[in-house]
Amino acid sequence: MIEEEIEYKILKSLDENPQLSQRELAAEIGLSLGKINYCIKALMGKGWIKAQNFKNSKNKAAYLYVLTPGGIDGKVKLVRNFIQRKVLEYDELRQEIGNLRKESEEMERRAK
């Protein structure tokens, strides 16, 4: 299974620039070409993207990677999940910072 963050990055990049080659996508995201190939196949298997040949390309092996309606919905869900995770992380960090401040204040009082 592909990590949600990687899925999102791929979908976002292809949504903004569908003519990216897998090599360019790998460089942009910071993954190996093999990993990108695996992820593209997995996203195609989910029905979230489809590959189309460039009609006017000199390189007939070049593809456009187009998000399907399911891919757009998937991207939205990934963003929502990401936001939920980050809000939880934020709340946990805020709680931890509060606890550390209390602990620090207590240690200062004892030191006096």
NUTORSE-191149 format. One record per atom (N, C-alpha, C, O, CB): residue number from 1; atom name; x, y, z. Coordinates in pm, 1 decimal. Glycine has a CB too. Example, Ala and Ser with C-alpha at 12.3 -4.5 7.8 and 13.67 -1.06 7.14 Angstrom:
! residues 2
   seq   atom         c1         c2         c3
     1      N     1319.0     -569.0      780.0
     1     CA     1230.0     -450.0      780.0
     1      C     1320.0     -330.0      780.0
     1      O     1423.6     -331.9      846.5
     1     CB     1130.8     -447.3      904.6
     2      N     1285.0     -225.0      708.0
     2     CA     1367.0     -106.0      714.0
     2      C     1290.0        3.0      787.0
     2      O     1340.9      113.8      803.9
     2     CB     1408.4      -59.8      572.5
END
This chain:
! residues 112
   seq   atom         c1         c2         c3
     1      N       84.7     -119.4        0.0
     1     CA        0.0        0.0        0.0
     1      C       88.5      124.9        0.0
     1      O      189.7      130.1       69.9
     1     CB      -95.9        0.3      123.2
     2      N       50.5      222.6      -77.0
     2     CA      126.2      347.2      -87.1
     2      C       91.9      435.4       33.1
     2      O      -23.4      441.5       75.9
     2     CB       95.1      421.4     -221.7
     3      N      191.6      502.2       86.0
     3     CA      167.5      596.4      194.4
     3      C       82.7      712.0      142.3
     3      O       99.6      757.0       29.0
     3     CB      301.4      648.3      253.9
     4      N       -9.0      759.4      227.1
     4     CA      -99.3      866.4      186.1
     4      C      -24.7      992.7      144.4
     4      O      -65.0     1060.4       49.8
     4     CB     -195.1      898.7      298.4
     5      N       83.1     1024.3      214.2
     5     CA      157.6     1146.4      181.5
     5      C      218.0     1136.8       41.4
     5      O      217.0     1234.2      -33.9
     5     CB      268.7     1171.7      285.9
     6      N      269.9     1020.5        7.4
     6     CA      326.4     1001.4     -125.9
     6      C      216.2     1006.9     -230.4
     6      O      232.4     1068.9     -335.5
     6     CB      402.3      867.6     -134.7
     7      N      103.3      941.2     -201.1
     7     CA      -10.0      946.1     -293.5
     7      C      -49.5     1090.5     -321.1
     7      O      -69.0     1130.6     -435.8
     7     CB     -130.0      867.7     -236.9
     8      N      -60.9     1168.0     -213.0
     8     CA     -101.5     1307.3     -228.3
     8      C       -1.0     1385.3     -313.1
     8      O      -39.9     1459.3     -403.5
     8     CB     -117.0     1373.3      -91.1
     9      N      127.3     1368.9     -284.0
     9     CA      229.7     1442.4     -358.9
     9      C      224.7     1408.0     -507.9
     9      O      237.3     1496.2     -592.9
     9     CB      369.4     1411.5     -302.6
    10      N      206.5     1280.8     -538.8
    10     CA      198.3     1239.6     -679.0
    10      C       74.5     1299.0     -744.3
    10      O       82.5     1355.7     -853.3
    10     CB      196.3     1086.0     -690.8
    11      N      -39.2     1286.1     -678.2
    11     CA     -163.9     1339.8     -735.3
    11      C     -155.4     1490.8     -754.2
    11      O     -199.2     1543.7     -856.3
    11     CB     -283.6     1305.2     -645.0
    12      N      -99.3     1559.1     -656.4
    12     CA      -85.6     1705.3     -665.3
    12      C        4.7     1743.5     -782.3
    12      O      -28.9     1831.6     -861.5
    12     CB      -28.9     1763.0     -533.2
    13      N      119.3     1676.7     -792.6
    13     CA      213.1     1707.8     -900.5
    13      C      152.6     1680.1    -1037.1
    13      O      166.8     1760.6    -1129.1
    13     CB      341.3     1627.7     -883.7
    14      N       85.6     1567.2    -1050.4
    14     CA       26.8     1532.9    -1180.9
    14      C      -93.2     1620.3    -1213.4
    14      O     -118.8     1649.3    -1330.2
    14     CB      -14.7     1386.0    -1183.5
    15      N     -166.6     1662.2    -1112.0
    15     CA     -279.1     1752.3    -1135.2
    15      C     -228.9     1886.1    -1189.1
    15      O     -289.9     1944.8    -1278.5
    15     CB     -360.0     1773.2    -1005.1
    16      N     -117.7     1933.6    -1134.2
    16     CA      -60.3     2061.6    -1176.7
    16      C       16.6     2050.0    -1307.6
    16      O       23.7     2146.0    -1384.4
    16     CB       31.2     2115.8    -1068.9
    17      N       74.9     1931.1    -1333.7
    17     CA      163.2     1916.0    -1448.9
    17      C      151.8     1772.8    -1503.8
    17      O      241.9     1691.8    -1482.0
    17     CB      310.9     1948.9    -1410.0
    18      N       42.2     1740.4    -1574.6
    18     CA       16.6     1602.5    -1617.3
    18      C      117.9     1545.9    -1716.1
    18      O      124.1     1424.3    -1734.1
    18     CB     -118.0     1594.8    -1678.0
    19      N      196.6     1630.4    -1780.0
    19     CA      293.2     1579.6    -1878.2
    19      C      426.8     1541.5    -1817.0
    19      O      519.8     1506.1    -1889.5
    19     CB      315.7     1682.1    -1985.3
    20      N      438.4     1548.2    -1683.3
    20     CA      562.6     1507.0    -1618.0
    20      C      591.9     1361.7    -1651.0
    20      O      503.1     1276.6    -1646.5
    20     CB      554.2     1527.2    -1465.0
    21      N      716.8     1334.4    -1683.9
    21     CA      757.9     1195.3    -1700.9
    21      C      776.3     1135.3    -1561.7
    21      O      783.9     1207.8    -1462.6
    21     CB      889.9     1183.9    -1786.3
    22      N      783.3     1004.3    -1555.2
    22     CA      806.5      940.5    -1426.5
    22      C      941.4      983.2    -1369.4
    22      O      954.9      999.8    -1248.2
    22     CB      799.9      787.8    -1440.2
    23      N     1040.1     1000.7    -1454.7
    23     CA     1172.3     1044.8    -1409.6
    23      C     1163.4     1186.4    -1349.2
    23      O     1221.2     1212.5    -1243.7
    23     CB     1273.9     1042.1    -1527.9
    24      N     1091.8     1276.2    -1415.8
    24     CA     1075.6     1413.1    -1364.2
    24      C      996.2     1411.8    -1233.6
    24      O     1028.3     1484.8    -1139.8
    24     CB     1004.7     1503.0    -1469.0
    25      N      893.6     1329.3    -1228.6
    25     CA      812.2     1318.5    -1108.1
    25      C      896.3     1265.6     -991.5
    25      O      885.2     1314.6     -879.1
    25     CB      690.6     1226.7    -1133.1
    26      N      979.3     1166.6    -1018.4
    26     CA     1067.3     1111.2     -915.0
    26      C     1160.4     1219.3     -860.2
    26      O     1179.6     1229.6     -739.1
    26     CB     1149.7      993.3     -971.3
    27      N     1217.5     1299.1     -948.8
    27     CA     1307.9     1405.9     -905.4
    27      C     1232.4     1511.7     -824.9
    27      O     1282.8     1561.0     -724.1
    27     CB     1376.8     1470.9    -1027.0
    28      N     1113.7     1545.9     -868.7
    28     CA     1035.2     1649.0     -800.7
    28      C      994.7     1605.5     -659.7
    28      O      998.3     1685.5     -566.2
    28     CB      910.6     1682.6     -882.4
    29      N      956.6     1479.8     -645.3
    29     CA      908.1     1431.1     -516.7
    29      C     1021.6     1379.5     -429.1
    29      O     1009.5     1375.6     -306.6
    29     CB      805.5     1321.5     -537.7
    30      N     1130.4     1340.5     -491.3
    30     CA     1244.2     1290.3     -414.8
    30      C     1237.9     1140.8     -388.8
    30      O     1282.3     1093.1     -284.3
    30     CB     1253.3     1362.7     -284.3
    31      N     1182.7     1067.4     -483.8
    31     CA     1175.9      921.6     -474.1
    31      C     1250.6      859.8     -591.1
    31      O     1282.7      927.4     -688.8
    31     CB     1028.8      872.7     -471.3
    32      N     1277.6      731.0     -579.6
    32     CA     1344.5      662.7     -689.5
    32      C     1246.4      643.8     -805.3
    32      O     1124.8      644.5     -786.2
    32     CB     1401.6      526.0     -643.0
    33      N     1300.8      627.3     -923.7
    33     CA     1218.7      603.6    -1041.8
    33      C     1136.7      475.2    -1024.8
    33      O     1020.2      470.3    -1064.2
    33     CB     1307.0      595.0    -1168.4
    34      N     1196.5      373.0     -967.1
    34     CA     1125.1      247.8     -943.9
    34      C     1007.0      264.8     -850.1
    34      O      900.1      208.2     -872.8
    34     CB     1219.3      144.3     -888.2
    35      N     1026.2      343.3     -744.1
    35     CA      917.9      368.7     -648.8
    35      C      805.8      446.4     -716.3
    35      O      688.4      416.9     -694.4
    35     CB      970.2      446.0     -525.8
    36      N      840.6      545.7     -798.5
    36     CA      738.4      623.0     -870.3
    36      C      661.0      531.9     -964.7
    36      O      538.5      539.7     -973.4
    36     CB      802.9      740.1     -949.1
    37      N      733.3      445.7    -1035.2
    37     CA      667.4      353.1    -1126.8
    37      C      568.1      265.1    -1051.1
    37      O      455.3      244.9    -1096.0
    37     CB      771.4      265.9    -1200.0
    38      N      610.6      213.2     -936.6
    38     CA      523.6      130.9     -852.8
    38      C      400.0      209.9     -809.1
    38      O      287.9      159.4     -815.7
    38     CB      600.5       79.6     -729.5
    39      N      421.0      333.5     -764.6
    39     CA      311.1      417.2     -716.0
    39      C      214.1      453.2     -828.3
    39      O       92.6      450.9     -808.6
    39     CB      366.1      544.7     -651.9
    40      N      266.6      486.2     -944.7
    40     CA      181.2      519.3    -1060.5
    40      C       92.9      399.2    -1093.8
    40      O      -27.3      413.8    -1116.1
    40     CB      268.0      560.0    -1185.1
    41      N      153.4      280.6    -1096.9
    41     CA       74.8      159.5    -1126.1
    41      C      -32.4      136.8    -1019.8
    41      O     -144.8       98.6    -1052.1
    41     CB      167.0       36.1    -1135.0
    42      N        2.0      160.2     -893.4
    42     CA      -95.5      142.7     -785.1
    42      C     -209.5      243.0     -797.6
    42      O     -325.7      207.3     -778.0
    42     CB      -27.2      157.8     -648.2
    43      N     -177.3      368.1     -830.0
    43     CA     -281.3      470.3     -846.4
    43      C     -367.4      441.2     -969.0
    43      O     -487.6      467.5     -968.0
    43     CB     -218.0      610.1     -858.3
    44      N     -307.3      387.6    -1073.3
    44     CA     -384.5      346.8    -1190.6
    44      C     -475.5      229.3    -1154.3
    44      O     -589.6      222.1    -1200.0
    44     CB     -290.3      308.7    -1308.1
    45      N     -424.6      138.1    -1072.6
    45     CA     -504.2       24.5    -1027.4
    45      C     -624.7       66.3     -944.7
    45      O     -729.3        1.6     -948.9
    45     CB     -418.4      -69.3     -947.3
    46      N     -609.7      174.3     -869.9
    46     CA     -720.7      229.4     -792.1
    46      C     -820.1      304.3     -880.7
    46      O     -932.1      334.5     -839.5
    46     CB     -667.6      322.5     -683.3
    47      N     -776.5      333.5    -1002.7
    47     CA     -860.7      411.9    -1092.7
    47      C     -851.3      561.0    -1067.6
    47      O     -939.1      636.9    -1108.6
    47     CB    -1003.2      368.6    -1079.8
    48      N     -743.9      603.9     -999.7
    48     CA     -729.6      745.9     -965.5
    48      C     -658.5      825.7    -1074.0
    48      O     -678.4      946.7    -1084.8
    48     CB     -654.2      760.1     -835.2
    49      N     -576.7      759.7    -1153.7
    49     CA     -513.4      827.2    -1267.1
    49      C     -520.9      734.8    -1387.6
    49      O     -534.7      613.1    -1375.2
    49     CB     -365.1      866.1    -1235.3
    50      N     -511.3      796.6    -1504.0
    50     CA     -501.1      718.3    -1626.8
    50      C     -392.1      779.4    -1712.1
    50      O     -364.2      899.0    -1704.4
    50     CB     -636.9      713.9    -1703.7
    51      N     -331.6      695.9    -1793.0
    51     CA     -223.1      739.6    -1880.0
    51      C     -277.1      752.6    -2022.0
    51      O     -348.5      665.9    -2072.3
    51     CB     -102.7      640.2    -1874.7
    52      N     -240.6      863.7    -2084.1
    52     CA     -279.2      885.9    -2223.8
    52      C     -154.1      925.1    -2300.9
    52      O      -69.9      998.4    -2249.2
    52     CB     -390.8      996.4    -2236.6
    53      N     -141.2      876.9    -2424.2
    53     CA      -27.7      917.1    -2507.7
    53      C      -45.0     1062.3    -2549.9
    53      O     -156.1     1107.9    -2576.5
    53     CB      -14.7      825.1    -2632.3
    54      N       68.2     1134.9    -2555.6
    54     CA       68.1     1269.0    -2613.0
    54      C       30.6     1257.3    -2760.2
    54      O       88.9     1175.7    -2831.6
    54     CB      207.2     1339.0    -2595.4
    55      N      -61.9     1333.7    -2805.7
    55     CA      -98.4     1328.3    -2947.7
    55      C        4.7     1400.2    -3033.9
    55      O       35.8     1355.3    -3144.2
    55     CB     -237.2     1390.0    -2969.7
    56      N       57.2     1510.2    -2984.6
    56     CA      149.5     1590.8    -3064.4
    56      C      295.5     1574.2    -3022.5
    56      O      380.5     1655.9    -3058.0
    56     CB      111.1     1736.0    -3054.8
    57      N      323.9     1469.5    -2947.8
    57     CA      460.2     1450.2    -2898.5
    57      C      546.8     1382.4    -3003.5
    57      O      501.5     1292.3    -3074.1
    57     CB      459.5     1367.6    -2769.7
    58      N      671.0     1426.3    -3013.1
    58     CA      768.6     1358.5    -3098.8
    58      C      806.4     1224.5    -3037.3
    58      O      841.0     1129.3    -3107.3
    58     CB      894.9     1446.4    -3119.3
    59      N      798.8     1219.5    -2903.1
    59     CA      829.3     1095.9    -2830.4
    59      C      697.4     1021.0    -2810.5
    59      O      620.3     1054.3    -2720.5
    59     CB      900.6     1125.7    -2691.6
    60      N      671.6      921.9    -2892.4
    60     CA      544.0      850.9    -2887.1
    60      C      529.3      765.1    -2761.7
    60      O      421.0      713.0    -2735.0
    60     CB      528.7      764.1    -3009.6
    61      N      636.2      749.9    -2684.9
    61     CA      627.3      675.9    -2559.0
    61      C      589.3      768.6    -2443.5
    61      O      570.8      722.7    -2330.8
    61     CB      760.8      605.6    -2528.7
    62      N      577.7      898.7    -2470.8
    62     CA      545.2      995.2    -2365.3
    62      C      397.8      985.1    -2328.7
    62      O      312.1      963.4    -2414.3
    62     CB      579.7     1139.1    -2410.0
    63      N      370.4     1001.2    -2199.9
    63     CA      233.4      991.7    -2151.1
    63      C      192.5     1118.2    -2078.6
    63      O      275.1     1190.9    -2023.4
    63     CB      217.7      871.7    -2059.3
    64      N       63.3     1141.8    -2080.6
    64     CA        0.2     1238.1    -1991.5
    64      C      -61.3     1154.7    -1879.7
    64      O     -127.4     1054.6    -1907.1
    64     CB     -108.4     1328.6    -2066.5
    65      N      -41.2     1193.4    -1756.7
    65     CA     -104.9     1125.2    -1645.0
    65      C     -217.3     1215.2    -1595.9
    65      O     -193.4     1322.5    -1540.4
    65     CB       -2.2     1092.6    -1530.0
    66      N     -339.7     1169.8    -1617.4
    66     CA     -457.4     1251.3    -1590.5
    66      C     -532.1     1195.6    -1470.2
    66      O     -556.8     1075.4    -1461.0
    66     CB     -549.8     1256.9    -1713.9
    67      N     -567.7     1284.7    -1378.0
    67     CA     -648.7     1243.4    -1264.2
    67      C     -790.8     1216.1    -1312.2
    67      O     -848.0     1294.2    -1388.2
    67     CB     -647.4     1351.4    -1152.3
    68      N     -845.8     1106.5    -1267.6
    68     CA     -984.2     1072.0    -1297.3
    68      C    -1072.9     1141.4    -1194.1
    68      O    -1021.1     1195.2    -1096.2
    68     CB    -1006.2      916.2    -1296.2
    69      N    -1203.8     1141.7    -1212.9
    69     CA    -1290.8     1194.6    -1107.4
    69      C    -1266.6     1124.8     -973.1
    69      O    -1271.0     1188.4     -867.8
    69     CB    -1437.8     1179.5    -1148.0
    70      N    -1241.1      994.4     -977.5
    70     CA    -1208.4      922.1     -854.0
    70      C    -1077.1      969.2     -794.3
    70      O    -1061.8      973.0     -672.2
    70     CB    -1201.8      772.4     -880.6
    71      N     -981.9     1005.3     -880.3
    71     CA     -854.3     1057.6     -833.3
    71      C     -868.5     1192.8     -766.7
    71      O     -801.3     1221.8     -667.7
    71     CB     -757.4     1067.5     -947.5
    72      N     -955.9     1275.4     -821.3
    72     CA     -981.6     1406.4     -760.2
    72      C    -1047.1     1387.7     -624.2
    72      O    -1009.7     1454.0     -527.5
    72     CB    -1071.2     1493.8     -851.8
    73      N    -1145.4     1297.0     -616.3
    73     CA    -1208.1     1266.9     -487.4
    73      C    -1105.3     1210.4     -388.8
    73      O    -1103.9     1246.8     -271.2
    73     CB    -1324.6     1167.1     -506.1
    74      N    -1019.8     1121.5     -438.6
    74     CA     -916.0     1064.2     -353.4
    74      C     -821.3     1169.9     -300.6
    74      O     -782.0     1166.3     -184.0
    74     CB     -838.1      959.5     -429.3
    75      N     -784.8     1263.4     -385.5
    75     CA     -694.8     1372.2     -345.1
    75      C     -760.2     1455.1     -234.5
    75      O     -694.6     1491.3     -136.9
    75     CB     -659.0     1462.6     -466.8
    76      N     -888.9     1484.8     -249.7
    76     CA     -962.3     1561.1     -147.6
    76      C     -962.2     1484.7      -14.7
    76      O     -939.1     1544.0       90.7
    76     CB    -1108.6     1588.8     -194.1
    77      N     -987.6     1354.8      -19.4
    77     CA     -988.2     1273.9      103.3
    77      C     -850.2     1271.0      168.1
    77      O     -838.7     1277.9      290.5
    77     CB    -1034.7     1130.6       73.0
    78      N     -746.1     1260.9       86.8
    78     CA     -610.1     1261.5      139.9
    78      C     -579.9     1392.7      210.5
    78      O     -517.1     1393.4      316.4
    78     CB     -508.8     1237.5       28.1
    79      N     -624.0     1503.4      152.8
    79     CA     -601.8     1635.0      214.8
    79      C     -676.0     1642.3      347.7
    79      O     -621.2     1689.6      447.2
    79     CB     -648.4     1749.8      120.3
    80      N     -799.7     1595.7      349.2
    80     CA     -877.2     1598.3      474.3
    80      C     -810.7     1512.7      582.1
    80      O     -800.9     1554.5      697.5
    80     CB    -1021.2     1548.9      449.5
    81      N     -765.4     1393.7      544.8
    81     CA     -696.6     1306.8      641.2
    81      C     -569.2     1372.4      692.3
    81      O     -538.7     1364.9      811.3
    81     CB     -663.7     1170.7      577.4
    82      N     -493.8     1437.5      602.0
    82     CA     -370.9     1506.1      639.0
    82      C     -401.7     1617.1      740.0
    82      O     -332.4     1631.0      840.8
    82     CB     -300.8     1563.9      513.6
    83      N     -504.6     1694.9      712.6
    83     CA     -541.8     1803.7      803.3
    83      C     -580.0     1748.7      940.3
    83      O     -538.2     1802.8     1042.6
    83     CB     -658.3     1885.8      744.5
    84      N     -659.4     1641.2      943.1
    84     CA     -698.5     1581.0     1070.3
    84      C     -576.7     1534.4     1149.8
    84      O     -568.3     1557.5     1270.4
    84     CB     -793.3     1463.5     1046.1
    85      N     -482.1     1468.4     1081.7
    85     CA     -360.8     1422.8     1149.8
    85      C     -281.6     1539.8     1205.0
    85      O     -233.0     1533.6     1317.9
    85     CB     -273.7     1341.1     1055.0
    86      N     -267.6     1646.2     1127.3
    86     CA     -189.3     1761.3     1171.1
    86      C     -256.7     1834.6     1286.3
    86      O     -188.1     1884.4     1375.5
    86     CB     -166.8     1856.9     1055.1
    87      N     -388.9     1842.3     1286.3
    87     CA     -460.7     1905.4     1397.2
    87      C     -439.4     1825.0     1524.6
    87      O     -417.2     1882.6     1631.1
    87     CB     -611.7     1917.5     1365.6
    88      N     -445.9     1692.4     1514.8
    88     CA     -419.9     1607.4     1631.4
    88      C     -276.4     1625.4     1681.4
    88      O     -252.9     1636.5     1801.7
    88     CB     -445.7     1459.4     1596.8
    89      N     -181.1     1628.2     1588.8
    89     CA      -41.1     1649.9     1626.6
    89      C      -24.2     1785.0     1695.2
    89      O       47.8     1796.2     1794.5
    89     CB       50.5     1641.3     1502.9
    90      N      -90.0     1886.5     1642.7
    90     CA      -83.4     2020.8     1699.3
    90      C     -138.4     2020.5     1842.2
    90      O      -77.7     2076.7     1933.3
    90     CB     -162.0     2121.0     1611.1
    91      N     -254.2     1956.2     1860.3
    91     CA     -314.5     1951.1     1993.6
    91      C     -223.8     1877.6     2091.3
    91      O     -207.6     1920.4     2205.6
    91     CB     -452.0     1883.1     1988.0
    92      N     -164.6     1767.3     2046.7
    92     CA      -73.4     1692.1     2132.9
    92      C       50.1     1775.0     2168.1
    92      O       93.7     1775.7     2283.2
    92     CB      -31.4     1561.2     2064.8
    93      N      105.8     1843.8     2070.6
    93     CA      222.7     1929.4     2096.5
    93      C      188.3     2043.4     2191.3
    93      O      267.1     2077.1     2279.6
    93     CB      277.5     1986.2     1965.2
    94      N       72.5     2101.9     2173.3
    94     CA       30.1     2211.2     2260.4
    94      C       17.8     2161.1     2404.5
    94      O       58.6     2229.3     2498.5
    94     CB     -104.4     2271.0     2211.8
    95      N      -38.3     2042.5     2420.6
    95     CA      -51.2     1982.0     2553.6
    95      C       86.8     1953.8     2612.9
    95      O      111.9     1982.9     2729.8
    95     CB     -134.1     1851.4     2546.3
    96      N      175.3     1897.4     2532.1
    96     CA      310.1     1866.0     2579.5
    96      C      385.4     1992.8     2618.2
    96      O      455.1     1994.4     2719.7
    96     CB      388.1     1789.3     2472.1
    97      N      372.6     2097.9     2539.9
    97     CA      438.6     2225.3     2571.7
    97      C      384.6     2280.7     2702.7
    97      O      461.0     2329.5     2785.9
    97     CB      418.2     2328.1     2457.7
    98      N      253.8     2273.4     2721.2
    98     CA      194.0     2319.3     2847.0
    98      C      248.0     2241.8     2966.0
    98      O      279.7     2300.3     3069.5
    98     CB       42.2     2306.2     2841.6
    99      N      258.3     2111.2     2951.4
    99     CA      312.2     2028.2     3059.6
    99      C      457.9     2062.1     3088.7
    99      O      498.2     2069.0     3204.8
    99     CB      299.5     1880.0     3024.1
   100      N      537.5     2083.5     2983.3
   100     CA      678.1     2118.7     3002.4
   100      C      692.9     2254.9     3070.5
   100      O      782.3     2273.9     3152.9
   100     CB      751.1     2119.3     2867.9
   101      N      606.2     2348.6     3036.3
   101     CA      611.5     2480.5     3102.3
   101      C      581.7     2468.0     3250.9
   101      O      649.1     2528.3     3334.5
   101     CB      511.4     2578.2     3036.9
   102      N      479.5     2388.6     3282.6
   102     CA      446.2     2368.3     3424.0
   102      C      561.7     2303.3     3497.5
   102      O      595.8     2343.5     3608.7
   102     CB      320.0     2282.7     3438.2
   103      N      622.0     2202.6     3435.5
   103     CA      735.1     2133.4     3496.2
   103      C      852.2     2228.9     3516.2
   103      O      917.7     2226.4     3620.4
   103     CB      777.9     2014.4     3409.7
   104      N      878.5     2312.9     3416.3
   104     CA      987.8     2410.1     3425.9
   104      C      960.9     2510.3     3537.6
   104      O     1050.8     2542.5     3615.3
   104     CB     1006.7     2483.7     3291.9
   105      N      839.7     2558.8     3545.7
   105     CA      804.4     2655.5     3650.7
   105      C      819.9     2592.9     3789.0
   105      O      868.5     2657.2     3882.0
   105     CB      659.7     2706.4     3631.5
   106      N      778.1     2466.5     3801.8
   106     CA      791.1     2396.5     3929.8
   106      C      937.2     2377.5     3966.0
   106      O      974.1     2392.9     4082.5
   106     CB      720.2     2260.8     3924.7
   107      N     1020.4     2344.8     3869.7
   107     CA     1163.7     2326.6     3896.5
   107      C     1226.3     2459.7     3936.7
   107      O     1312.5     2463.0     4024.5
   107     CB     1236.2     2268.1     3772.3
   108      N     1184.7     2568.4     3874.2
   108     CA     1238.8     2700.9     3911.2
   108      C     1199.5     2735.7     4054.3
   108      O     1281.1     2789.0     4129.5
   108     CB     1187.8     2811.0     3813.6
   109      N     1074.4     2706.0     4093.0
   109     CA     1029.3     2736.2     4228.9
   109      C     1109.4     2656.1     4332.4
   109      O     1144.8     2708.0     4438.2
   109     CB      878.8     2706.2     4243.2
   110      N     1137.0     2531.3     4301.1
   110     CA     1214.1     2446.3     4394.3
   110      C     1358.4     2493.2     4407.0
   110      O     1420.4     2479.7     4512.5
   110     CB     1211.7     2300.1     4347.8
   111      N     1411.2     2548.7     4297.6
   111     CA     1551.3     2592.0     4297.3
   111      C     1571.9     2717.2     4380.1
   111      O     1684.7     2745.2     4420.6
   111     CB     1598.7     2616.5     4155.2
   112      N     1469.1     2792.0     4406.3
   112     CA     1483.4     2917.8     4481.7
   112      C     1486.3     2898.4     4627.4
   112      O     1497.9     2995.3     4702.5
   112     CB     1374.6     3010.8     4449.6
END
